[in-house]
Amino acid sequence: MSARLVLLGPPGAGKGTQAVRLAERFGVPAISTGDIFRANIKGGTELGKLAQSYTDKGELVPDSVTNDMVRDRLGQEDVADGFLLDGYPRNVAQVAELKVILEELGVELDGAVEITADAEAVVARLLKRAEIEGRVDDNEDVIRHRLEVYAEQTAPVSAEYEADGALVRVDGLGDIDEVTARLVEAIESILA
């Protein structure tokens, strides 16, 4: 089954966990921008070197570099039958650029799935994860700031897809298997 989807949601909503499960279920690669950055940096590609020049200074990688990395990744053989994008697009400008990239490839996005989660539940989940994984930099202030940044920059992406009639929201709270089942059902309704 072909599936070309964007997975959205705030930090701590379970995107990473669910992306792996959904990619396996639908037989498409889960593509994380973080993984793309790491692969390009590790591989010493020109885009990787450019991205690292920003991250070494603690700066965000500009959209132009991110867009080029996504364009390159979506042009690879293993995504011919679909993909699940996790972490891209992060802003409205990237939504427009993704449309251009997909037009260049001669394919269309099937839809966007937003995993929703109550902010207080997300804070509690991330604090617990930080404790378990020893993430000393993930304190409550940092987590709340990440949620604010998400709300300001990335939440408008949901509005873009909603305006196009391409967005479905799924509750991300509860047992991992239950959330996966809800997501599969929502995605199957998009693909039907």
C-alpha positions as CSV (number, residue, x, y, z in Angstrom):
1,M,0.0,0.0,0.0
2,S,1.3,3.4,-0.9
3,A,1.3,6.1,1.8
4,R,2.8,9.5,1.7
5,L,2.2,11.2,5.0
6,V,3.3,13.9,7.4
7,L,3.3,13.1,11.1
8,L,2.8,16.1,13.3
9,G,2.6,16.7,17.1
10,P,4.3,18.4,20.0
11,P,7.5,17.2,21.6
12,G,6.6,14.2,23.8
13,A,3.5,13.2,21.9
14,G,5.0,10.0,20.8
15,K,5.8,10.8,17.2
16,G,9.1,8.9,17.1
17,T,7.7,5.8,18.7
18,Q,4.6,5.8,16.5
19,A,6.6,6.7,13.3
20,V,8.5,3.4,13.5
21,R,5.4,1.4,14.1
22,L,3.4,3.1,11.4
23,A,6.3,2.8,8.8
24,E,6.4,-1.0,9.5
25,R,2.6,-1.3,9.3
26,F,2.4,0.5,6.0
27,G,5.7,-0.7,4.5
28,V,7.2,2.8,3.9
29,P,10.3,4.4,5.5
30,A,9.9,6.7,8.4
31,I,12.0,9.8,7.6
32,S,13.1,11.9,10.5
33,T,14.8,15.2,9.7
34,G,17.0,14.6,12.7
35,D,18.1,11.3,11.1
36,I,18.7,13.0,7.8
37,F,20.9,15.7,9.5
38,R,22.9,13.0,11.3
39,A,23.3,10.9,8.1
40,N,24.5,13.8,6.1
41,I,26.9,15.1,8.8
42,K,28.3,11.6,9.4
43,G,28.6,11.0,5.6
44,G,30.5,14.2,5.2
45,T,28.1,15.4,2.4
46,E,28.2,19.0,1.3
47,L,24.8,19.5,2.9
48,G,26.0,17.8,6.0
49,K,29.0,20.1,6.3
50,L,26.8,23.1,5.7
51,A,24.3,21.9,8.4
52,Q,27.2,21.2,10.8
53,S,28.5,24.8,10.3
54,Y,25.3,26.0,11.9
55,T,24.8,23.4,14.6
56,D,28.4,23.8,15.8
57,K,27.5,27.4,16.6
58,G,24.3,26.3,18.3
59,E,22.2,27.8,15.5
60,L,19.2,26.3,13.8
61,V,19.9,24.9,10.4
62,P,18.2,27.3,7.9
63,D,15.1,26.1,6.0
64,S,17.0,26.2,2.7
65,V,19.5,23.5,3.9
66,T,16.7,21.5,5.5
67,N,14.6,21.7,2.4
68,D,17.5,20.5,0.2
69,M,18.2,17.5,2.5
70,V,14.5,16.5,2.4
71,R,14.4,17.0,-1.4
72,D,17.5,14.7,-1.6
73,R,16.0,12.1,0.7
74,L,12.6,12.0,-1.0
75,G,14.3,11.4,-4.3
76,Q,15.9,8.2,-3.1
77,E,14.7,4.8,-4.4
78,D,13.3,3.4,-1.1
79,V,10.6,6.2,-0.9
80,A,9.2,5.5,-4.4
81,D,6.1,3.8,-2.8
82,G,5.7,6.3,0.0
83,F,7.1,7.7,3.2
84,L,6.2,9.0,6.7
85,L,7.8,12.4,7.4
86,D,8.5,13.0,11.1
87,G,9.8,16.5,12.0
88,Y,9.2,18.1,8.6
89,P,7.6,20.4,7.7
90,R,8.2,22.5,10.9
91,N,6.8,25.8,9.6
92,V,4.4,27.1,7.0
93,A,7.2,28.0,4.5
94,Q,8.4,24.3,4.7
95,V,4.8,23.2,3.9
96,A,4.9,25.2,0.7
97,E,8.4,23.8,-0.1
98,L,7.2,20.3,0.5
99,K,4.5,20.8,-2.1
100,V,7.1,21.9,-4.6
101,I,9.3,19.0,-3.8
102,L,6.5,16.5,-4.3
103,E,5.4,18.2,-7.5
104,E,9.0,17.8,-8.8
105,L,8.8,14.1,-8.0
106,G,5.3,13.8,-9.6
107,V,3.6,12.6,-6.4
108,E,1.1,14.0,-4.0
109,L,0.9,13.9,-0.2
110,D,-1.9,11.7,1.0
111,G,-2.4,13.7,4.2
112,A,-1.1,14.8,7.6
113,V,-1.7,13.1,10.9
114,E,-1.4,15.2,14.1
115,I,-0.9,13.3,17.3
116,T,-2.5,15.5,20.0
117,A,-1.7,15.4,23.7
118,D,-2.5,17.6,26.7
119,A,0.4,19.9,27.6
120,E,0.5,18.9,31.2
121,A,0.5,15.2,30.2
122,V,3.4,15.8,27.8
123,V,5.4,17.7,30.5
124,A,4.9,14.8,32.9
125,R,5.8,12.2,30.1
126,L,9.0,14.1,29.1
127,L,10.1,14.7,32.8
128,K,9.7,10.9,33.3
129,R,11.7,10.1,30.2
130,A,14.4,12.6,31.2
131,E,14.7,10.9,34.6
132,I,14.8,7.4,33.0
133,E,17.3,8.3,30.3
134,G,19.4,10.7,32.5
135,R,18.6,13.7,30.3
136,V,19.7,16.4,32.7
137,D,19.0,19.2,30.2
138,D,15.3,18.2,29.9
139,N,13.9,20.0,33.0
140,E,10.4,21.4,33.3
141,D,11.4,24.9,32.1
142,V,13.1,23.6,29.0
143,I,10.2,21.3,28.2
144,R,7.7,24.0,28.6
145,H,9.8,26.3,26.3
146,R,9.9,23.5,23.6
147,L,6.1,23.3,23.8
148,E,5.8,27.1,23.4
149,V,8.2,27.0,20.4
150,Y,6.1,24.2,18.9
151,A,2.9,26.1,19.4
152,E,4.3,29.3,17.8
153,Q,6.2,27.8,14.9
154,T,4.9,24.3,14.1
155,A,1.2,24.3,15.1
156,P,0.4,26.6,12.2
157,V,1.5,23.8,9.9
158,S,-1.6,21.8,11.2
159,A,-3.8,24.8,10.3
160,E,-2.3,24.7,6.7
161,Y,-3.2,21.0,6.3
162,E,-6.5,21.5,7.9
163,A,-7.4,24.3,5.5
164,D,-6.6,21.9,2.6
165,G,-8.8,19.2,4.2
166,A,-5.7,17.0,4.5
167,L,-5.5,16.8,8.4
168,V,-6.7,14.2,10.8
169,R,-6.1,14.5,14.5
170,V,-5.5,11.5,16.8
171,D,-5.3,11.4,20.6
172,G,-1.7,10.5,21.6
173,L,-2.5,9.7,25.2
174,G,-2.9,6.2,26.5
175,D,-1.3,2.8,25.9
176,I,1.2,2.7,23.0
177,D,-0.7,-0.1,21.3
178,E,-4.0,1.8,21.6
179,V,-2.5,4.9,20.1
180,T,-1.0,2.9,17.3
181,A,-4.5,1.4,16.6
182,R,-6.1,4.8,16.5
183,L,-3.4,6.1,14.1
184,V,-3.7,3.1,11.8
185,E,-7.5,3.6,11.7
186,A,-7.1,7.3,10.9
187,I,-4.4,6.7,8.2
188,E,-6.5,3.9,6.6
189,S,-9.4,6.4,6.4
190,I,-7.1,8.9,4.6
191,L,-5.9,6.3,2.2
192,A,-9.3,4.8,1.4
